[in-house]
Amino acid sequence: MVIVVYDIPDDKRRTKLSNFLEGYGRRVQFSVFECFISLEEMRQLHEKVKKFVLPTEDNVRFYWIFAEAMSMTLTVGSEKPAPPPNFYVL
């Protein structure tokens, strides 16, 4: 799992990034997404996110969370991280 956290002061750039990240994971807080993707997909996501940010003003961080650490996650007021259900498009 990858946690993507961002601080982007510009509303337009922040909205574009947020909308983009919704295609990769689940929003768990205003500027935090949980993404159940592979390490290679995280690297690709990292490259794609660069198009949305202004490096001198914005901050985006990617945290790779190992499966062992996920099982030790504690939450208050929300559910624990869980991968989305598998589904098939026919």
C-alpha atoms as an extended CHARMM CRD file, in Angstrom:
* protein
*
        90  EXT
         1         1  MET       CA              0.0000000000        0.0000000000        0.0000000000  PROA      1               0.0000000000
         2         2  VAL       CA              1.1030000000        3.5540000000       -0.6810000000  PROA      2               0.0000000000
         3         3  ILE       CA              0.0380000000        6.5740000000        1.3380000000  PROA      3               0.0000000000
         4         4  VAL       CA              0.0380000000        9.7850000000       -0.7160000000  PROA      4               0.0000000000
         5         5  VAL       CA              0.0270000000       12.9930000000        1.3230000000  PROA      5               0.0000000000
         6         6  TYR       CA              0.0680000000       16.4720000000       -0.1460000000  PROA      6               0.0000000000
         7         7  ASP       CA              0.0760000000       20.1420000000        0.7860000000  PROA      7               0.0000000000
         8         8  ILE       CA             -0.7520000000       22.3310000000       -2.2050000000  PROA      8               0.0000000000
         9         9  PRO       CA             -1.7780000000       25.9360000000       -1.4920000000  PROA      9               0.0000000000
        10        10  ASP       CA             -3.2580000000       26.6200000000       -4.9420000000  PROA      10              0.0000000000
        11        11  ASP       CA             -6.8980000000       25.4810000000       -5.1520000000  PROA      11              0.0000000000
        12        12  LYS       CA             -6.7880000000       24.6880000000       -8.8710000000  PROA      12              0.0000000000
        13        13  ARG       CA             -3.6380000000       22.5110000000       -8.6930000000  PROA      13              0.0000000000
        14        14  ARG       CA             -4.8580000000       20.8290000000       -5.4970000000  PROA      14              0.0000000000
        15        15  THR       CA             -8.2180000000       19.9540000000       -7.0810000000  PROA      15              0.0000000000
        16        16  LYS       CA             -6.5780000000       18.5740000000      -10.2190000000  PROA      16              0.0000000000
        17        17  LEU       CA             -4.2420000000       16.3840000000       -8.1680000000  PROA      17              0.0000000000
        18        18  SER       CA             -7.0580000000       15.2120000000       -5.9090000000  PROA      18              0.0000000000
        19        19  ASN       CA             -9.2350000000       14.2380000000       -8.8680000000  PROA      19              0.0000000000
        20        20  PHE       CA             -6.3040000000       12.4240000000      -10.4510000000  PROA      20              0.0000000000
        21        21  LEU       CA             -5.4790000000       10.4880000000       -7.2580000000  PROA      21              0.0000000000
        22        22  GLU       CA             -9.0760000000        9.2750000000       -6.9480000000  PROA      22              0.0000000000
        23        23  GLY       CA             -8.2740000000        7.0020000000       -9.8870000000  PROA      23              0.0000000000
        24        24  TYR       CA             -5.5270000000        5.3300000000       -7.8510000000  PROA      24              0.0000000000
        25        25  GLY       CA             -6.8920000000        5.0320000000       -4.3480000000  PROA      25              0.0000000000
        26        26  ARG       CA             -9.2990000000        6.0310000000       -1.6290000000  PROA      26              0.0000000000
        27        27  ARG       CA             -9.3180000000        9.4130000000        0.0600000000  PROA      27              0.0000000000
        28        28  VAL       CA             -9.0690000000        8.9220000000        3.8280000000  PROA      28              0.0000000000
        29        29  GLN       CA             -8.5430000000       12.5630000000        4.8040000000  PROA      29              0.0000000000
        30        30  PHE       CA             -8.6980000000       15.8440000000        2.9180000000  PROA      30              0.0000000000
        31        31  SER       CA             -5.1470000000       15.5680000000        1.5250000000  PROA      31              0.0000000000
        32        32  VAL       CA             -4.3990000000       11.8850000000        2.1690000000  PROA      32              0.0000000000
        33        33  PHE       CA             -4.9980000000        8.8900000000       -0.0970000000  PROA      33              0.0000000000
        34        34  GLU       CA             -4.5030000000        5.1520000000        0.4930000000  PROA      34              0.0000000000
        35        35  CYS       CA             -3.5260000000        3.4510000000       -2.7450000000  PROA      35              0.0000000000
        36        36  PHE       CA             -3.3100000000       -0.3270000000       -3.0430000000  PROA      36              0.0000000000
        37        37  ILE       CA             -0.7640000000       -0.3810000000       -5.8530000000  PROA      37              0.0000000000
        38        38  SER       CA              2.5430000000       -2.1170000000       -6.5030000000  PROA      38              0.0000000000
        39        39  LEU       CA              5.9520000000       -0.5600000000       -5.9670000000  PROA      39              0.0000000000
        40        40  GLU       CA              6.3500000000       -0.1670000000       -9.7340000000  PROA      40              0.0000000000
        41        41  GLU       CA              2.9390000000        1.5030000000       -9.9720000000  PROA      41              0.0000000000
        42        42  MET       CA              4.0060000000        3.8570000000       -7.1790000000  PROA      42              0.0000000000
        43        43  ARG       CA              7.0600000000        4.8620000000       -9.1940000000  PROA      43              0.0000000000
        44        44  GLN       CA              4.8580000000        5.5130000000      -12.2250000000  PROA      44              0.0000000000
        45        45  LEU       CA              2.3990000000        7.4820000000      -10.1000000000  PROA      45              0.0000000000
        46        46  HSD       CA              5.2760000000        9.5490000000       -8.7100000000  PROA      46              0.0000000000
        47        47  GLU       CA              6.2740000000       10.5300000000      -12.2490000000  PROA      47              0.0000000000
        48        48  LYS       CA              2.7070000000       11.3860000000      -13.2710000000  PROA      48              0.0000000000
        49        49  VAL       CA              2.0930000000       13.5180000000      -10.1730000000  PROA      49              0.0000000000
        50        50  LYS       CA              4.9940000000       15.7810000000      -11.1550000000  PROA      50              0.0000000000
        51        51  LYS       CA              2.7430000000       17.2190000000      -13.8920000000  PROA      51              0.0000000000
        52        52  PHE       CA              0.3160000000       18.5540000000      -11.2830000000  PROA      52              0.0000000000
        53        53  VAL       CA              2.6620000000       20.2770000000       -8.8380000000  PROA      53              0.0000000000
        54        54  LEU       CA              4.8180000000       23.3600000000       -8.6850000000  PROA      54              0.0000000000
        55        55  PRO       CA              7.9580000000       22.1550000000       -6.8470000000  PROA      55              0.0000000000
        56        56  THR       CA              8.7270000000       25.5860000000       -5.3820000000  PROA      56              0.0000000000
        57        57  GLU       CA              5.3050000000       25.8080000000       -3.6810000000  PROA      57              0.0000000000
        58        58  ASP       CA              3.8240000000       22.3170000000       -3.3680000000  PROA      58              0.0000000000
        59        59  ASN       CA              4.7200000000       19.2380000000       -1.3740000000  PROA      59              0.0000000000
        60        60  VAL       CA              3.6590000000       15.6740000000       -2.2200000000  PROA      60              0.0000000000
        61        61  ARG       CA              4.9510000000       12.6410000000       -0.3230000000  PROA      61              0.0000000000
        62        62  PHE       CA              4.6520000000        8.9360000000       -1.0730000000  PROA      62              0.0000000000
        63        63  TYR       CA              4.9900000000        6.4280000000        1.7750000000  PROA      63              0.0000000000
        64        64  TRP       CA              5.3470000000        2.7330000000        0.9510000000  PROA      64              0.0000000000
        65        65  ILE       CA              3.6550000000        0.6730000000        3.6860000000  PROA      65              0.0000000000
        66        66  PHE       CA              4.6380000000       -2.9860000000        4.0060000000  PROA      66              0.0000000000
        67        67  ALA       CA              1.9090000000       -5.5870000000        4.5780000000  PROA      67              0.0000000000
        68        68  GLU       CA              3.1940000000       -6.3120000000        8.0860000000  PROA      68              0.0000000000
        69        69  ALA       CA              2.7920000000       -2.6570000000        9.0430000000  PROA      69              0.0000000000
        70        70  MET       CA             -0.7280000000       -2.5070000000        7.6030000000  PROA      70              0.0000000000
        71        71  SER       CA             -1.8610000000       -5.2150000000       10.0010000000  PROA      71              0.0000000000
        72        72  MET       CA             -0.6870000000       -3.0420000000       12.9020000000  PROA      72              0.0000000000
        73        73  THR       CA             -2.5590000000        0.0930000000       11.7990000000  PROA      73              0.0000000000
        74        74  LEU       CA             -4.6530000000        1.7310000000       14.5040000000  PROA      74              0.0000000000
        75        75  THR       CA             -7.5800000000        4.0110000000       13.7090000000  PROA      75              0.0000000000
        76        76  VAL       CA            -10.1370000000        6.0200000000       15.6590000000  PROA      76              0.0000000000
        77        77  GLY       CA            -13.4820000000        6.8250000000       14.0820000000  PROA      77              0.0000000000
        78        78  SER       CA            -12.8760000000        5.0780000000       10.7760000000  PROA      78              0.0000000000
        79        79  GLU       CA            -12.2310000000        1.6920000000        9.3130000000  PROA      79              0.0000000000
        80        80  LYS       CA             -8.7820000000        0.1640000000        8.8940000000  PROA      80              0.0000000000
        81        81  PRO       CA             -7.1490000000        0.3220000000        5.4690000000  PROA      81              0.0000000000
        82        82  ALA       CA             -8.5380000000       -2.3540000000        3.1810000000  PROA      82              0.0000000000
        83        83  PRO       CA             -7.9180000000       -3.0210000000       -0.4770000000  PROA      83              0.0000000000
        84        84  PRO       CA            -10.8740000000       -2.4030000000       -2.7550000000  PROA      84              0.0000000000
        85        85  PRO       CA            -12.9320000000       -5.4990000000       -3.6090000000  PROA      85              0.0000000000
        86        86  ASN       CA            -11.9250000000       -7.3180000000       -6.7570000000  PROA      86              0.0000000000
        87        87  PHE       CA            -14.2680000000       -6.8510000000       -9.6630000000  PROA      87              0.0000000000
        88        88  TYR       CA            -14.3000000000       -7.5450000000      -13.3660000000  PROA      88              0.0000000000
        89        89  VAL       CA            -15.5450000000       -5.3730000000      -16.1900000000  PROA      89              0.0000000000
        90        90  LEU       CA            -17.2820000000       -7.4320000000      -18.8690000000  PROA      90              0.0000000000
